[in-house]
Amino acid sequence: MSRWAVWRKRSPAPTAGAAPSAAPTRRWWRWNENDPLLDIIPTMLAWLLPSGAVVVGALGQFMLAVVLLTVAFGVWLRLWRSRKKRRAMGRAPR
């Protein structure tokens, strides 16, 4: 089975002795190669988005917060269940 993606078009097989065509490939965008917007976009993204270290640090802080919340929820659940058990034992006939 071919691993080629279904949505990709295969180029036709070249015939023997035929010169490769110099026709430009069609892209999904219609911008000109010399468009100044193509130079501005990476600069704007680099200016607006934080660097990689900042992103990794923020994700680390988020994961630490998730772990601490999970531990706190476990402790709270354990205390709530033991309180519930003590109440049930107090109401039980002796």
Secondary structure, DSSP 8 states (H G I E B T S, - for coil): ---S-TTS-------TT----------SS---TT-HHHHHHHHHHHHHS--HHHHHHHHHHHHHHHHHHHHHHHHHHHHHHHHHHHHHHHHS--
